[in-house]
């Protein structure tokens, strides 16, 4: 398969802060062709925020690309980097409602939904709540947020066995007397009002979360304290609450989206959201096209994964006309 490089860097042609209630304003931006096929990009984390490269999975001549920072992260307000910022109104149902409010604000009838890692979780939750507003889906690094999925990341018997030094640094940021419940111990610290407490805890949390994001090691991003604290607080908040997902989880709702054309991509050596989760989604949703990338981990920018993702957005753009309408069956080229 020929390599599909990122599309060239682009800048937004419009942006704003959308009031979504509860004192929250969500930052959004639109890029590409204003008359193109609408697509919304759902970032990971939760709490990761939008990055410039996220715009580059789409042909800017054919797509109207919508990106937004989810509640309390990135450029959305208030920022969870301030421990005084409440997360009481930051749940998956709130984020799903924000996506729908943004769609209405931009006068979009339906759109392609693209999400990786936590973005795949949110994409599935949104599509199951609003299947008539989703024209197609591109999902990467599937995270189902089941109890055993979380145990992989937080228990000494999971990813820790592959990254023992990094795990010890994560564990040792907590006093020995509290290590029987690392999740609770981190929760007490990342939300503590004193920066001398919440900043080191957030940095230790983020360092572990970013461990082995890719198959081959890459330098970790440089994050300022506010970004790091927001990321740690929001991610902890969601993990501690099972992703705020309905009983039965996301697989129970697959029948609501089975008619939507979709592509699922996962790295064979994904150490953050192991392949089992994508496989379980594939088994529940065999109509979706499924790719295992043999030389990739979790990162969406790894060459093999990036190639498959851009191949998917290119294929959808080629199939549908510029007047975007929900198809009733998957296009033959994607079956």
N, C-alpha and C positions, 0 to 999 in steps of 0.2 A: 504494500500500500504506500502510495506517495505521501510524503510528509505534508501536513497542512500547517503552515506557519500561522502564528497569530496575525490577525488583520492589523494594519498600521494603527498607531496610537491616535485617538481622537478625543476631542473635548466636547462637553455637553453644549447643546444649543439652547437648552432651557433647564431651569432648576427652581426649587422652592422648598418651603417648609409647610407641610400639610398638618393642620390641626386635627388630631385623631381622638381628642377628648382626654379626660383624666389628667390634664395639664401636660400632655405629650404632644410634641411636634416632630414629625418624621421628615427627614431630608430626602428629597428625590431629585433625579436628574434624567434628562432624555438626550439621546445621542443618535447619530446616524441620519436616516432619511425620514423626515416627518410624515411622509406618505407611505412609508414602508410597512412591512408586516410587523405588528406589535409583538414584542417579547419582553418579559420581565425577568430580571436576574435576581435570584435569592441567594444572598451570601451565607457563608458558613459561620461557625462559632458554636452556639449562638453568641452574639456579641462581637463578631469579627469585623463587620463593616465592609463597605465597598472599597475596592482598589482599582486604580486605572486600568490594569490588565483585564479586569472583568468585562470591560466594554469590548474587548478584542476577540471574543468568541463568535462574533456576529459580523456578517458582511454589512458594513455601514451604508452601502448603496441600496441594500434590499431590506434592511430591518429598521424599524423604529424601536430603539433599545431603551428600556426603562430600567433604572437601577435605583435602589433606595437603601438607606441605612435603617435597620430595624430599630425598634424602640430602645432608647437609652444608650446607643452606641454610635460610633462614627460622628457624623455631624448632626445627628438627631438630638433633640433637647427634651428634658434635661439629661446630661451625661451621667452614666453610672460610675464614671471615674470619681465622682463626688459621693462618698458613702452616705451623704444625707439625701441623695436622690432615691426615692422609693421605687422598688420593683414590684409593688403590690398589683399594678395594672400592666405587668409585662408577663404574659402567658401566651401559649400557642393560639388559643382562640382570639386573643387581642391582636396578635400578628396576622392571623388569617383575615380578621376584620379590617386591618390596616391595608392589606393588599387589595381587598375589594373596594375600599374607600378610595384608594389611589387610582384604581382602574376607572371608577366612576368620575373622579376628578379630572382625569385625562380624556374622558369621553371615548374610551376604548370598549368595543363590544366584546371581544375575546382576544386572548393572547397566548403565545407560546410561553410556557413556564419552564425556566432553566434553573436548576439548583444542585449544588454539590455539598456533600457532608451534611451539616445541619440544614443547609439549603434544600437537600433532597427530602429531609423529614418535613420541612415546612411546605415544600411543593406538594407532597402527597397529601398533607393535611388540608391545604387550600383546595386542591383539585377535588378531594372527596367532599368538601363542603360546598363547592361551586363548580360542579363538573360542566355545566353549560357555558362557563366563561373560559374554559381551557381548550385551546385548539390543538395543542400538541405539548409534549413534555420531553425534556432532556434531563436526565438524572445521572449524577456521578457520586461515587463514594457513599453508598447507601448506609444510612444510620437509622435503625428502627427504634432505638432507645428502649429496648426491652431490658429487664433486670440483668439478664446474663450478658447482654451487650455492654452494659455499664460495668459489670464486674471485670470484664477484660481490661478496661482502662484504669480501674481503681483498686483492684485486688493484687496482692503479691503473686498470685498464681496466674495472672494474665500477661499483659505486655511486659510487665516487670521482669519476667524470666528471660526476655530477649534483650532488655536494656537495663541491666542491673545497676550500673553506675548512676544512670539518670534517675532510676527509681529510688535509689537510696538518697539522692539529693532531694527529691520530692518528699520522701518520707521523713528525712531528718530535719526538714524545716519545721516539723511539729515535735514538741517535747515528748519523750518516751511515754509518759503517763497518759497521753491522749491518742496514741497511735492505733488503738483498737477501733477507732472510728475516724479515719482520716477525713471523710467527707464533712462530718460535723465540725471537726477541728478547723478545717479550712474555712468553713462557713462563718465560724466565730471571728476569724481573723480578717478575711477579705471585706467584711462589712463593719469592721471596727472603726470608730471615728479617728483614731490616732494614726497618722501616716507612718509612724515608726512601726506600727503593727501591720496595717493593711498593705503597704507597698511591698515589703519583703515577701509576704505571703502570696500576693498576687504574682510577683515575679517568679516565685517557685512553682506556682500553679501553671502559669503560662509556659514556663520552660518545659515542664513535663508534657503539657498538651502539644507543644510543637516538636517534641522528640519524634523522630522517625516519620515525619510527615511525607517524606519522599523515599523512594527506594535507595537512591544514592544520597549521602549527606549533603546538605546545603547550609550555608551560614544562616543562623536565625535572624529574623528581621529585627531591626532596632525600633523598639516601641517605647514611647514616653510613659511616664507613670500613670497619667490619666487613662490612656488607651489600655494599658495593662490591667489596671484596676477594674475598668469597665468590663473588659473581656472576662477576667476571672470571676467577678461578681455575677455577671449574667449567666455564664456557663455553669457556675456552681448552682445558681438558682434553678436552672432548668434540670440539671442532673438530679438535684435533691428532690425534685418533684416529678420525676419520671417523664420529663418532656411535656408535661401537661397534656398528655394524649388520652384519648377515650379508652374505656375498658375494652380489652381485646386488641388494642394497638392498631397500627396502620394496616396490617395485612387483612384485618377483618373488614376493611372498607374498600378493598380492591375492586369489588364488583361495580362500584359506583364510577370507576374510571376506566374500566376494561375497554370501552369503545374509543378511548382517546389514543391516537397514535403516539407512541413513546419509544425512546431509546434509553437504555440503561447501560452505563459504563462503569467498570470497577477494576482497579489494579489487582493483579494476582497476589501481590505481596503488600497489600494494604494492612498496615500495622495499627491504624487508628480505628477503622471500621472494617474488620476482617471480612473477607469475601463471602463468608457464610450468610451475611445479611442480604447482600445483593442476590445471592443464589436463592434464598428463601423468597425474596420478592419476585424473582424470575419464575420460580415454581408456581407462585400464586397468580402470576400475570404473564402467562406464556405468550400472549399476543404481542407484548412489547419486545422490541429487538434488543438483544442482550449481547454485550461485548465484555469479555475478560481480556484485559491488557496484560500480556505476559511479562513485560519488562517495566512495570510501574508499581508504585505504592499508592499512597492516599492523595497526593497532590494533583489538583486539576491542571497545573501547568507542566507536568511531566510530559515529554514529547509524545509518547504513545497515547496517553489519555487525552492530551490536547488535540491530537490528530482526530481521534474518534469523535470528540465533542464538536469540533468545527465541521467535520464530515456530516454530522447529524444536522447542525443548523443550516449548512449549505443545502442538504437534501430537502429539508422542509421548505426552505426558501424557493428552491427550484420547483417543488411540487405545487405549492399554493400560489394563486395569483396575488397581486398587490391588494386586492379587495379581500381581506382576511375573513373567512367564514369557517365555522366549526365543521370539520369533515365527519361523516357518519361511520366511516370504516378507515382503518389504517391504509395509507397509500401503498400500492403493491411494492414500490421500490424499498419500503422500510419493513416489509413483512419477513 
